[in-house]
Structures are given as structure tokens and as C-alpha cells.
């Protein structure tokens, strides 16, 4: 390679002088990272210069190996590589991925769960494990993942040797991603040393909020024969954590009519504008200054504080066998098993304003400039305590085989096949509700939106003040299954010119089933209760008596609550209350409106040309080609108990091109353009529908939705100005041509051909059924598209130019800036306190639909990560900070315009000390500042949705290696 000589700055002179020694690829890291990177295998021209080698280990070794993967690829690739066997840089796969430019994460229970790549949410990212596409799902917050997004918290990080992120498409790379394809790679026994190798890592995990310690154990056995032709490894990882999440929640804000405001009655016996007398039940709303101000303002629907416990157990197993009898033949068989169990227990104290405002008397309301009733006292309020338990288990299996065969010096092929299955089961999802429906003196103050004051006008620890009003159990099951067969061929027609062709067949099956054992204690007055049939329901009797035998006291602890907030309350003891009510002995009724299944069969192939050479001394490498994908889709869903199945087919031709130019030995200029697709959200393909009797919403699917189709443009410049060092800038544009959007309108159930039977029996809509009640009806339609633009900047810099001990320090950081916009049709707030019905003359609060322009859902405009480290091979320490800017993640409901999360900053640290050649001691700290996660409701008013924290987690332990 021709050397280029030019003037350099004093800074670069210092960098080069201090870092003049080239670094080798670390054998373990290099082999494991490159083994299954697919598109990363096409390499760039290499610098022919030689330099004295120095050996790097630990974290710096991991950074160097990841940098090599990036540099040697023609397309845009980033990687995270294990520091050693069963030793990943972070305790969580998602948290490792967030160190990569353009990647942000979404957390659940304080752990990284899902990723966004270049502003596109998890459903736009495809994940492959050992080269096979797969989906693993778990539960998040109040619901299970029933979509295409991949849950990284299912797996222990110690099971993997590398993560490779393909940010630009190639014809030879699996389709289905607008964001990225992520490869998770397990062990590679032939890359290890001859003989037996063993690693055991034992840690304790302490969380300061729950004050609990749990075990984290990982081990690996690997053996390779002396000839390097046969190898096998086995790895296992187990962890058990018990953490808390505490904070407050509003379950959105809403507009509603109240019974009275500061003594002014709001309901009269005559529904017209005049006449009649004030009434506490029935009647019609009568406009007035006081009542209109309250009804047009937004109030918290369910203001509450609570405690959430996350008891999680993970078990992971991997196995790999590799046989390479000749230099031309290699057979690999890989297996992976993972079990992720969580018991999530929630205890809440709340006022159930949602759908019950009609009975509330409002005293001393205070309004802010954003249309919020930020503080007030409610009399005749509906006080509730909830005890909730969800037992979930995700089991993931995968088995795959790969045959690499060199037929000749110029022709080779790879045959790949396998299957995977993820079963995410929730056999128990139970709620017991204690009610007091005529409480006086409840007060709230959201002057500080993040930390409201909530105070109750009764002794909420006294069983005599409550009745057992509602019991629920909602078991559910989600299954994802993939079967894949693929053939890839490569033919070197001439030096610097390779033809790649391949064919693929893939079948994906998804199914979700939900069941209900929901029962409200009382229906009509004068009848026996529906739980045990022991009490007669009336205006004052709406549940069973509460006793201390079925109850316990919940303590809030540290939730950031201000003085004056009630912090102890009575809740049901789940086990005792379930026995008392025979909850689990009741027949579970299938919730057909939320049950659905999808089968997708994909077949196709590709033709790609790889080129490498030079023009007038300018070296280049590139690839261009076409991928064809035929998708056969079959969707089944239910509406009002009737099944419907819809079949359709569609074809996509997906051209792609990548080019890399090498104007200097240390500079790479990359460009890429590609047509890409992501298939529609699984929930949106449902040909049936569901009715939400809590929020008065009806949702219908659309099995004829087009895929998300886009054209991606990428440009980047990379400067490898010193060994282990990189300064890079990347710009990208995603022109999304078809973008499904929600269309909404208002209708009653009879107008939709539906009746009371489609409602859950415990919902307010069922209990207080009104055929004239209006519902917001939404369905997905094919939209006009959207545009996303962004820039990534990254710097990796070892401070080897500094003197003495400082030469072992270094920095790694990146920042991402994204601009995007799309149009959404949303039913916003009512602007008139009384829109009269043309027939009855009754008033109604009717939301106004409008088109709003906003960022794409899940897109943060700014994100950044930075790590400062010291690593001398024996002792290492590093500190990391990650920042994600605010973003909207849904269009919201109840008159709010979008909802999302505030900015979030997390600080982590790790310390390693190599006591001997075979023993290493470690301490890791996650979320050291105990940052709160703030979720807002309405992008303009930023009303509190929730504000909670998870505590600090400290891991301490030892690692032994043989």
C-alpha cells in the first residue's frame, strides 16, 4: 500500500508518537467476533506496514477486537467483543449495545431490555443468534411483548462471545430491518487453545433499594485437540436478583364531568339547559363557570404511589461442536437454551377517578397554564388498594448447524439450517382490589409533576374501611417459532471480483392466547355477590368484608415522596385471598378479542458482486446486488367470538450497494444505499378486534397493511489515526415510503355491530353499560411515509502518548443526533364543555381529532455514551455514562397528544484486579446515581404518567481460569 505523507497537527503528532506500536488481533476476540458476522466477512484492503507487537488484555483487548471488526468490513458494522471466555464487558447485552453509536436502550425493572437503532424502535431490528433469525420475548411493565421486538434481558451476557451490528444492508444480508441486523454469537471452540480450558465466574449482586443479595454464576468448559480439527465447548450461567421499583403513577390524565365543584352542582334532573333540580346520580350535565373549568381541565385518572418487586431468575446453557477435518471443510453445530423467570408483585394505593368522576365533589381546585387541575380535594372519592402478582417464564431453545465447504480454491459454499422457539408464558396474572367508594378528604398536589403529594381522608390500614370489590386473573401465552434453511455460495471469478449467490427459506409462526377469570363482586343491587354469593349487594355494599386474615400492610419506602404523602396501606395477601375466593379454581374464559396468530413464510434469494482494487492509486472495496423476498402471510383473529383468517402474498426486490474508499492507509470513506423493509407489527395484522372497557377504546387490526418500506442512504468517514484509535462521523437518511398510521373516529358499540358481551365483566363500561357511550375507534391504515435523518460521531482514544501510569488510560465515546417527522391523526381534548346530543339534548365532552406532526415514535433527538478507563493488564477500572434524550413512544389516549419518556442518564463503573494468572477479582456498579425514570403524558403539557427508580446495583466476585 502506498504511504501518504502530509503535515499533521501537534495533537496527532502526540497521539502517533505515544501510540506508535501496532496491536495484534486478540486471538479469542478476533475469532469469535468474525465467526458469524456475515456481511462483515468481506474485508477491506489491509495496511502492509509492520511494527513491533505489544500484547493488550482485558477491556482494551475487547475494544481493539471490536475496532478490527469495524475496520475490516466494507459495510457499516460495529461490534462488542468479549474480553475473554465467559467475560462480557457489561452485565447485560442491551447495555453493551448502547455503547455503540446510534443505539439507545429501553429499560424494564432497571435492566436493559430492548434497543433502538438510529432512532427506529426494536420492531425494526432483526436479531440473529449464530446466524439464525429469531425472536425472544418477555414481559414489560403491565404487559407481555406480543410483537417482533427482541428482548435482550432473556439472556445472560456471559453466554456470548460477540455482538455484531450491521447498520447498512447488503443483498447477502437477511432482509426485514429498517434499523439494523444484530448478530449474537456464542462460543467458537476451534479458536481456543489446544487441550482443556475452563472458566468459573462467581458474583454476588446487591441492590440498595431492595437490600437483597443474589447469586450470579457463570462457567465455561472448552476442549480442542492438538491438530485443531475438533473442538467442543459448553457454557452455563445462572443468576437470581430480587429488586424493587418504587414511585408514582397517574395512569394518564383525562377530562371528565364531576358531581360538583366548590359547592356548585354540575348535574340536574333535567338534561336540558334549564330547569330541574341538582341530583347526585343520573341527570344531565349543566354548564357553569365552575363546572366547565373543572371538566375542561385534565386531572390524574388514577393518582397513586406504589411498590413493585422484581424477583428474577435466569438460567442459560450453550453448546458448540466444531469439526474441521481439512482446511476445506468445517462443520459447526450450536445449541442454546435460556430460561427467564420473573415474579412481579405490585402494591398500590390510589384514587380510582377513571370513569367515576361523576360521583366526585371537587373542592379548592387549582389550575395551571397547561389546562391541568394540578391540585384539589375530592370528596365522595373512590379509594382503592391493589395487590398484583404476575408469574412469567420465557423458555428459549435453538439448535442450528453450519457447513462451510471450499469446493476449490475459487468456489465455496455455506449451508445453514436450524430452528428456534420462544415460549413466553404468564400462567398467573392476578389482581385483588379493596375499595372504599365514599371517602372524603382525599387531596392531591401535582405542583411538582414528578413528586406529587397524595393524602387520603381515612385510615387506609384498617380492614374495616374497605370491601373486597374485584378479583382478576389473566393468564396469557405467547409463542414465537422460526425454521430456517439457507444456502450461500461464493465464486472468485478473478482477483478482486467475487460473485455471491444464495437462497433462503424461512417460516415464522406467532401465536398469543389470553384468558380471564375476572369478577366484580357486585353487579345489580339486591342480588348476591358474584364471588362467594354470601352478601347482598346494595348502594353501600359493593364487595365482601375485608379481614386481616387475607390482608397485609404495604410500606412505600423510598419513592421520592414529599412529606404529607400517605406511605402505608392495606392490600390483599395474594395467596390467602386466592384461597378465600377460590380464584384459581374458577374456569378461565378465553379472551378471543386479544387472541391471534400469524404465519409468515419467506422464500427468496440474492445475487451480489464483491469488488476490490484500485483506480489511479485509490484503493476501494465494495459490493452491489439484488435480494428478492416473497412473503406469504396468514393471519387469524376474532371479533365478538367469531374467527376470521386472511391470507395474502407480496414480493419485494431489494437492491443494495456499499462502497469503501481508502485515500490513505488510516482513512476509510464509506457510502451505502439500499431498499429495505420491515414487516408490519403483529398486533396490527390481527383481522379481529378488541374492546377496552376501561378507556372506552375499540381497536381493529388490518391484515392488508403494507410492510414498512424505505430507502436508506449512508455516508461515513473513519480516521484510524493511531493503534486502537478511531475518530468517525456517519450521516444517514431513511426515507420511509410506507408507514402504517393510526386512523381514529368515534362510535358507539351498537353502531359497530357490537354489544355488552364483548366487554370484560369487571370493566366500568360493562358494570355501567350505556349503549349510547361513545368509544374512540382506531385502526391502522397505510400512511404516506416519513423521513429520518441523523449524524453519529464517535471517538476511541487510548492515551498511550501520556507519561507513566497515564499511558494505560483511554476514552471511548459517541453521540447521535436525529431529526425525524411524521404525521399522526389523534383525538385530542374537548374544547367545549358541552356538545349537545341532537336527539336527547344531553351534554358530552367530545374530543377533537386533528393531524399532529411529531418525531417518529421511539426516536430520541439526542443520545450519547462515554467511557473513561484505566487498564494495565493487571488492574483496570472504568466509568461509563449513558444519556438518552426525551422521546415519544405512543400517540396516547383520553385526549392527550402523545406520551413518552423524559431524558435519562445512567452512570456505571467496573473494577478488575488480576490477583494471579488464573484468578481475577471484580466489582461492578450499575446506575450509581439511582436515576429516576420519568414518563410523561401529553407532549405539550408534559403531565406526569409515572416517575420511578430502581436503586443501585453492586456486583462483587471472583473469576478463575484454567
N, C-alpha and C positions, 0 to 999 in steps of 0.2 A: 504494500500500500504506500502510495506517495505521501510523504510527510509535508505538512503545510507549516510555514513559519510566518509569524506575524507578531506585531507588538502586542504585549499583554499588560494588563494593569498591575499595579503593585499588589492588589488583593490576590489576583490569580497567581502572581509570582510566589507569593507567600504560601498559597494553597498547594501549588505544584511542588515547591521546594520541600514543604513539610510532608507531602504525600507521594513522593516520587517512587515509592516501592509498589510494584503491582501486586495485586492479591489474587490468589488462585480461587477457583471454584471450590467450595467446601464439598467433599465427595458426597456425603449423605444428603445435604441440602440440594445440591445440583441434581442429583439423580431423581430424588423424589419429586422435585418441582417439575422437572421436564418430562416425567414419565407419561402423564396423561394430559398434557396441555393442548393437544390437538393443533389448533391454528398456530400456537406458539412454536411449534416444531420447525417451521420454516425459518431458517436463521439468516441473519444479516452477515455481510462480509466482516471478517474479523481483522483486528489490528495485528499486524505481524511482528510488532516490536516486542522485545523481550526485556525483562527486568528481574531483579533479584526477588525471590518469593519470600513473603512472610506469612505466618500462619495466624489466622484470626479464629476466634471461637465465640460461642455463646451468642449474645444479641447481635453483635457486629457481623458474625458469620451469617446469621439469618438475613440481615439487611443486604449483605453482599450477594447472597444466593438469589434473593428476590430481584435485585438490580440486574443480575445476569439474565434472568428470565425475560425481563422487560427489554433489555438491550438487544437480545438475540432474536427477538420477534420482528416480523415485518408489520403486522397489525398492532393496534394499540392494546397492550397487555400490561397488567400489574399483578403482583403476586405477594403472598405472605408465606414464608417458609419456616418450618420447624427449626428450632435451634439445635436439636438433637433428637434422638429417638424418644417418642412419648414426651416431648418437651416443646409445647407450642408457646409463642411469645405472650399470648393472653389466655385467660381462663375461659373465654367464651369466643366462639367462632365469629359471631357478628361483631364483637368488639375488636377483634383483629382486623376484620374487613374495613371497619370505619377509619383505619389508619391510611387507607388507600384514597388518593384524590378522587373526589366526586361521589364518595359513598357516605351515606348517613344511615343511622340505625334507629329503629323504634324499639323501646324497651317495654317489658312486661314484668312486673314484680321485681324491678331493679335489675333485670338481666336483658342483654341484647337478644331480640327475638327475630326481627325482620330487617331487611335492608332496602334502601332506595339508592338507585344508581343514576347519577346525573339528573336528579330531580324526578325520576319515574319510580313509582311505588313498587312494592315487592311483586305484584302480579305481572309486572313487565320484565322480570328477571327469570331466566331459566337456570336451573341448578342441575348439574350432573355429578353423580358420585361414581368415581372410577370410570368415567366416560359414558355412563348411562343416565339419561334424564330421569328425574324422579321428583316427587313431592312428599314432604313430611310435614304433618300439621299437628298443632296442639291447640290449647285454648288461650284466649287473650281477654283479660278483664271479664266482662259479663257474657262472653260468647265464644264459641269454637270457631276455628278457621275453617270455613267451608268454601274456599276459593283456591286459586292457582298459586298463591304465595307460599314460599318455603319458610318453615320455622326453624331457624338455626339453633334454638335453645333445646331442641330434641337431643342433640349430640354433645358428647364430651369432646373438648378440643384435643385432648391427648390422643384420640384415635386417628388423627390426620397428620400427614406429613407436609402437605402444602395446600394452599388455596390459590387458584389462578383465575383472574377476572379478565374476560375478553370484552373489551369495550367497543370494538368495531367488528362488523360482520365479515365473514368470508363465505364463499359459495360452499366450502367444505365443512363449515361450522353449522351445527344444528340450528334450525330456524325456531322462531317463537318468542324472540326477545326484542323489545324496543330499547331496553336498557343495557343489559349485559348477559353474557353466559358465564356462570360461575362453576368452576371445576373444583370439587373436593376430592382429594387423593389420599388414600390410605397407604399402607406400607409397601415397600419395594425391596424384598429380601435379597435380591441379587446385587443391590447397590451397597450392601453392608460388607463387613469384613468376613473372612473365612472363619468357620467354627461357630461356636455358640456365643451369642450376645444376649444380655439380659439387663433390663432397667426396671426399677421399682421406685415409684414416687408416692410418698405418704404425706398428706397435709391435713391440717385442721382448719375449718372455716368458721370464723366468728363474726356475728352480726351484732353491732352495738345497740340497735333498736329492739331486737328480739331477745338479746342477751343469751343467745344459744350458740353452741359449738357443734359442728357436724363434720364427719369424715369426708375426705376426698382422696381416693386411692387409684393409682394407675400403674400398669405394668406391661412390659413387652418382652417377648422371647423371640429371638430370631436366629436361624441357623442357615449357613451356606457352606457348600462343600468347597474343597480346596481348588477345584477346577473352575469354580464359578459358573457351573452349569445347572445347579439345582439349589433352590432356597425356599425356605418356608418361614413365616412369622405369624405370631398370634399376639394380640394385644387385648387388654381389658381395662375398663375404667368404671369406677363406682363413686357416686357422691350422694350425700344427703344433707340438705340445707333446710332450715326452718327459720324463715324471716317474716318480718312484719311490714305492713304498709299502712300508714295512718294519715288521716287528713279529712278534708271536707268535700262535699259533692252537692250539686244542686239539681242534677238530672234535667238540665236545661231550664230556661226561663220562658214564661208564656204570658199572654194576655188573657183575661177572664173577667166575668161579672162576679161581684161579691154581693152578699146579702145587704150590707150597709157599710157606709164609710163615715166615720166620725159622727155617728148618730143619724145620718141621712139615709133613709131607706132607699134601696135600689130596685126592689121588686114590689109590684102592686097586683092586686087580684084581677084588674083589667089589663090586658096585654096592650091596649091602645095607648096613645099619648096622654090621655087624661082619664080621670075617674078611677073608681075602685079604692081599695084600702091596702096599706102595706101588709105583706104576707111573708112568713118565714120559709114556706115551701110552696112550690108551684108558682103560678102567676107569670108575669112578664116583666122584663127589664124596663125601667122608666129612666130615661136620660135626665141627668142633673150635673151640675158642675163638679160636685164631689165624686159622684159615682163614675162619671165619664173620665175624670183624671185617673182614677184607680183602674178602670177597665182598660184604658188605652196604654197604661204603663205596663212594663214587664216585671213580674215577680218571680222568685225562685219556686219551681214546681214542687221540689222535694228537698228543702234545705236540711242538711244533715252533716254530722260528723260520724266517723266510723273507724273500725279496726279491721284490717284484712290480714289473715295469716296465710303464708305460702309454705306448705310443707312439701318439699320436692325431693324425689329420688331418681337418680339416673344410673342405668347400667348399660354399658356399651361393650361389644365384642367385635373384633375384626380378625380375619384370617386371610392369608395370601400364600399361594403356592406358585412358584415360577420355575419353569423348566426350559433351559436353553441348550439343547443337545449339540447345536452347531452355531456358528456365527450367523447363519441364515434363518434360524427358526427359534422362536420364543413363544411359549405358551404360559399365560397367566390366568389364574383362577382366583377371584376375590369374593369374599363374603363379608357382610356387615349386618349386625343386629344391634338394635338400640331399644331400650325401654325407658320411658319417661313418665313417671307418676307424680301427680300433684293432688294434694288435698287443699282446697282453697276454702277457708272459713271466714265469713264476713259477719260483722255485728254492727248494726246501725241504729241510731236514734234520730227520728225525723218527724217532720210535719208533712202529711200527705195532702198537699194543696191540690195536686193534679186531679182535675175532674171533680173536686169537692169544694171549689171556691164559692159556689152558690150559697153555702151554709155559713161562710165565714163573715164575721163582723170585724171590719178594719178600723183600728184606732191609731191616730197620730202617724199617718203615712208621710214619708219624706221622699221626694222625687229628685233625681239628678238631671243633668242636661242631656243624658243619653236615653231618656224615656224609661228609666228604671225606678221602681219603688224600692229604694235601697234600704229602707228600714221601716218597720211598722210593728204593731202589736195585733195579733189575731186572737179574737175570742170565738168560742164555739168551734175551735180548731180540731183537726183530725190528727192526733198524735199517734205515731206508730213506732214500734221497735221491730226490727227484722233480724232474724238469725238464719244464715245461709250457709250451706255446705255443698261443695262440688267435688266429687271424686273423679279424676280423669286419668286416663292412661293411654299413651301413644306407644304402639309397638311398630317398629320398622324393620323390615327384612329386605335384604338384597343379595342376589347371587349373580355373578357375571363372569364371563370368560372372554379372553382376547388371544387371538392367534396372529402373531406377526411373522410373515414369511417373505424372505427375499428369494424370488424365483431365479433371478440372475443379478448381475451387478447393476443393471439398469431398471429392473422391474420388480416391484414388491407389492404386497397387499396385506391388509389387516382385516380380519373377520372378528366382529364383536357382537355379542349377544347376551341377554340376561333379562331378569325380571326383578321388580321391587314392589313392595306393598307396604302401605302405611295405614294402620288401623287406629283411629283416634276415638276412643270410647269414653263416654261420660255416663256410667251406669247410675250415678246418683247426682242429682242437682236439686236440692231440697231447700225450701224456704218455709219458715213459720213466722206469722205476723201477729203481734199483740197490738190491739187498738184501744184508744180512748178517743171517742168521737165527739166529745163535747167539752174539750179542755179550754180553759180560759187563761189568758195571761201569757201565751207564747209570744216571745219577742225575738226579732232578728235585726241585725245591723250589718249590712254589706258596704259600709262606707269604705272599708278596706276590702276590695273584692277578693283578695287571696285568703284573708283570715277573718271570716265573719264571726260575730258574736251570736250564738244561739242559746236562748234560755227558755225553759219550759215552766208553765204555770202550775205544775203539780209534781208530786213525789214520783219520779219515774223509776224508782227502785222498789216500789210497793206493789206486790201482785194484785192487791185489791183494786188498784186503779186501772187494770187492763182486762181485756177479754181476748181469748184466742179466736181471731176472726178469719184467718185464712191459712190454708196449708197448700203447698205445691211440691211437686216432684216432676222433673222434666228430663228423663233420660234421653240421650242422643248418641248417634253413632255416625262416624264419617270414615269412609274407606276410599283410598286412592291406590290404584294399581297400574303399573307400567309393564309392558312387554316390548322388548326392542331387539331387532336384528339389523345389522349394518355391515356393509362391505365397503372398504376404502382401498383404492389402488393408486399407485404412483409409478410413473414411467418417465425415466430420464431420457428424453429424446436427443438431447445434445447438452454440452456443457452450459450450465446456466439456464436450461429450459426443461421444465418438468410438467407433465400432464397428470392431473389428478382427476379421477372419476370415482363415483360411488353411488350406492343405492341404500335406501333405508326403509324399513317398515316398523311402525310403532303403533301400539294400541294403548290408549289411556281410558280407564274406567273410573268414574267417580260416583259415589252414592252417599247420600245422607238421609238419615231417618231420625225423627223426633217423636217423642211420646209425652203424654201428660197424665198426671194424677192430681190435677188442680181442683180444689174445692173451696169455695167461700162458705163460711159456716152458715150464714143465713141468706135466704132468698126473700120470699114474701113474708110479711108479718102474719102472725097467727099460725105458722107452720113450725114443725120441729126442725131443729138444726140438721144440716146435711152431712155432718161429720160423724156424730155418735147418735143423733136422734134423741138427745136427753133433755134439751131445753127448748122452750117455746120462744120463737123469735118475735121481737116487738121493736118499737122505736128506740127503746133503751137496752134491749138485749139483742146483740148482733154477733155474739160469739159464745164460746164455752168459758167457764170460770178458769182463771189462771191461778195456779198454785206454785208454791216453792218447789214441789217435787219435780216439776217439769221445767224449772227455770234456773237461771244463773245470772249473776251480775257481771256485766261487761265494763271494763275500765279503759278509757280512751288513751291514757298515757300521753306521750309527747306527739301531738298532732299540729303543733304550731298555733294552738287555740289561744285567743286572748282571755284575760281574766273576765269572769262572768259567764263563761260558757259551761253548760252542764257537761260533766265528763264521766258520769257513772249512770248506768241504766240497766233495766231488767230485760233479758232476752230469753228465748226458749233454749233449753238444753236439747239439741237435735235428737240425740239417741233416746232420751226419755220421752220427749214429745212425740216422736215417731211411734214408739211402742204404745203410748197412750191413745193415739188416734188411729193406730193400725195403718199408717200411711203406706208403707211398703207392701202391705197385703192387698191393697186396692188394685183393681185392674187398670193397667196403663192403656190409655186411649191413643191411638196413632194420630199425630198432628199432620194430617195429609197435606195441608196447605204449605207446610215447610219441608215436605219430603220430596226429594227429586233425585234424578240420576242422569248422568251424561256419559255417552261413549263416543270417543273420538278415535278414528283410525286414520293414521297419516302414512302415506307412501310417497316416494319420490326419489330424486337423485340429484346429482350435481356434476358439473364439468368445470374444472378450474385449471388455469395455466399459471405456473410459477416461473418467474423470470429473475435473472440476476446477471449483472455485468457492469459495463461502464461505457459512457458516451463522452468522448473528448476528455477522459480522465475523471469524469464524475461517476462515482460508483453508485449503483442503485440495486434495489431488490423490490419485487412486487408480485402481486397475484391479481388475477381478474377471472371472473367466471359467472356462471348462472346456476341457481338452485331452483328446482321445481318441487312443489309440495301440493299434494292432493289431500284434502281433508274431508272425511266422511263423518258427519255428526248426527247423533241420535239423542234426543232429549225427552225426558218424561217428567211430568209434574201433575199436580192435582189442583182443581178448583171445586170447592163445595163437595169434595169426596169423589169427584169424577176424574179419572186418569186421562191424560192426553199425551200422545207420543208424536213427535215431529222429527222427520229426517230431512237432511239437506246435505249438499256437497258443494265445495268450492275449490278453486285452483288458484295458486299463486306462483308467479315467476319472479324470482328474486335475484337480480343481478347485484354483484358486489365487486369492488376494486379497492386494493390497498397498494400504496407505493411508499417506499422509504428511500430517501436520498442521503448520501454520505459526502457532503462537501469537504469534511475533514475527518480525521480518524476519531475525533471525540465529539462529533456533532451528527445528529440524525434529524432529518426533517421528514415528517410522515404526513400522508394525506389519505383519506378514505371516503368513499361514497357507496351507499348500499340501500337497496329496498329491503325493508324489514316488516315483520308482522308480529302481533301478539293476539292470540285468540281471545274471544270475549270472556268476560267474567262468568264463572259457572252459575252464580246466582241469577244473572241476567238472562241466561239461556233457558230458564225454567218456563215451560209453556203454561204452567199453572199460576197460582197467585196466593197471597196470604193477606190476612186482615189483622191489623194491630188495634186491639180494643182499648189499649192504654193511651195511645197517641192519636187515635182516630185517623189511621192511615191505611190505605189499601195499595198493595204492590203487586203488579203483574210483571211477569218476565216477557222476554221476546226472543224466541229461538231463531229468529231470522236476522239477528244482529250480524253486521259485518265484522270481521276482525279489525282490530286497530292496525291500520296500515300507515307506514311512514317512510320517508326518505331521510337518511342520516348523512350528515356531512361532518367530516372531522379533519382538523389540521393541528399539528403539534410540532414543537421544536424541543430537542433534548441535547443538553450540553454535559458530557461526562468529563468535566474539567480536571478531575483527579481520581485516583483509585477510590472506589466506594462512594464517589460523589456524583451528584446529579442536580442540575437545575433544568426544569422543564416547564413549558407553557403549552396548554392544549385548549383549543377552541372547538366548539361543537354546535351544530344546529340540528334539531329534529323537527321536520315538517310533518306533522301528523295529519294525514289526509282524511281519515275516517275516525271519528271519535264519538262513541256512543254517549249520549247525554240523556238526562232525566227530563221527561215531559210530565207536567202535573196539571191536574184540574180538580174541581170539587164536585162531588156527587154523593147521594145517599145510597145506602146498601140496596134498597129496592130498585133504585134506578140502575144499579149494576147487575140486577137479577139475583142478588144475594139476600139472605135473611139472617135472623139472630143465631141460627145454628152454626154459622161459620166463626162465631166469636168464642174466645176462651171463657169458660164459665166463671172465672174469678176476675175478669176484667170489668172495669167500670161500665164499659159500653154494653156488656151483657146484663149486668146487675140492674142498670138503669136504662134498659133498652128503649130507644126512641127511633122509630122508623124515619123520622124527619132529620135525624142527626146527620150533619154533613161530614164527609171524610175527604181528606186530601188523597187523590188517586195518582199514583206515579208509575211510570213505565219507561223503559229505556228505548230510545229511538236512535237511528243513525244520524249523527251530527255532522257538522260541516268541517270539523277538524280544529287543530290548534298548532301553535308554534312554540318551541322551547329553544332557547339559546343560552350558552354558558361558556365559562372560562375556568380552567383549572391551572393552578400554579403550585409547583412542588419543589422543595429543596431538600436534598440529603447531603450532609456535610460532616465528615469526620474532622475533628480539629487536630489532625496529626501535625500541623505546622506550628502548634503551640509547644512551649518547652515543658520538659519533665512530665509530671503526672497529668498535666492538662492535655497532653497529646493522646490520651486514652478517652477523651470525651468526644461528643459529637451531637449532631442535631438532625432531626427528621421532621418535616412539617409540610403541610399543604393547605390550600384554601380553594374553595369553589364558589363561584358567583353565577347565579342562574336567573334568567328572565324568561317568563312564560306567561301566556294568557289564553283563556278560553271563555266562551260564553255559556252561562248556565241559566235556565229558567227556574225560578224559585218563587214559591208562595210566601211573601213577606208579611209584615204586620198589617193588622187592620188600621186604617186611618180614620175611620168613622166609628164612634161608639155605638151607633145604631143604624144598621142597614135593615129596613123593614121587609118582612116577607110580604109579597104582593097579595097572597091569599089570606093569611092569618093576621097580618099586621104586627107580628111579633118581631122584636129586635134580635139582631145577630151580629157577632163580631166576625167579619168576613175579611180574610187576608187578601192582599193584592198581589197578583203574580206579575213578575217583571223579569227582564233579562239582565243579568249582572255579569260583568267581566271581572275575572279573577285569575290568579295563577292556577296552573293545573293542580289537582288535589295531590297532597303529599309533597309538594315542592317547597323547600326552604330556599330563600333567595341567597342566603349566605351560610357557609359551613366551613369549619377549619379544624385541623388537628395538629398538634405539635408534641414532639418527644425530645427531651434532653437526657443524654445518657453518659455514663462512665463505664468502661469495660476494659479491664487489663488482662482478661483471661482467667484470673483467679477471683477477683471481686468485681461485681457490676452492680450498678444502681441506675434506675431510670425513672423519670417522672413524665407523665403524659397528661395533656389537657385536650379535651374534645368539645367543640362548640357546634351546636346546630341552631340556626335561626328559626323564628316562628314560621308556622305553616298552617294552612287549612287542609283538613283531611276529609271533610264531608260537607254537603250542602245544607245540613241541619234540618230542623223541623220546628213546629209550633211558632211559626212566624219569625224565626231567627234567620239571618242571612249568613250562611256558612258557620262552621265551627272548626276548631283546630287546637294547636298546642303553642304555648309561648316558647321563647328561646330556652335552651338548656345547655348547661356547661357541667362537665364531669371531669374530675381530676383523679388520676390513678398513679400508683407508684409500685416499683418492684425492686427487691434487693436479692442478689445471689452471692454466695460465698462458697468457693470450691475448697473445702477443707482438705481433701486428698484427691488423688486422681480418680477415685471411684465414689466419693461422697460430696454432695453439694447441699448446702442449707439455703432456705429461701423464705422470704417474707413478701407478700403481695398485699397492696391496699387498693380497694375499688371504691369509687365515689367518696373520696376522703373529705369533701366539704359537705356531705349529706345534702346534696342539692334537691330541691323540690321540683316536681313536675307539674306545671300549670297548664290546664286545659281551659280554653275559653269558648264561649257561646256567643255568636254574632261578631263578625269581623269588624263592624263599625263601633259597636258598644263595648265589645270585649267583656261580656258578662261572665262571671265565674261558672265554669262547668265542674271542675274539680281541681284541687290543689293537694298533692300528697307527697310523701317522701318514704324512703325505703331503708335508711340508715347506711352506715359504713360497713364494709365487709373486709375483714383482715384474714388472709390465709398464711399459715406458717407451716413449715415442714422440712423434709429432707428427701433427697433423691440419690439412690445408689445405682451404680452402673457397673456391669461386669463385661 
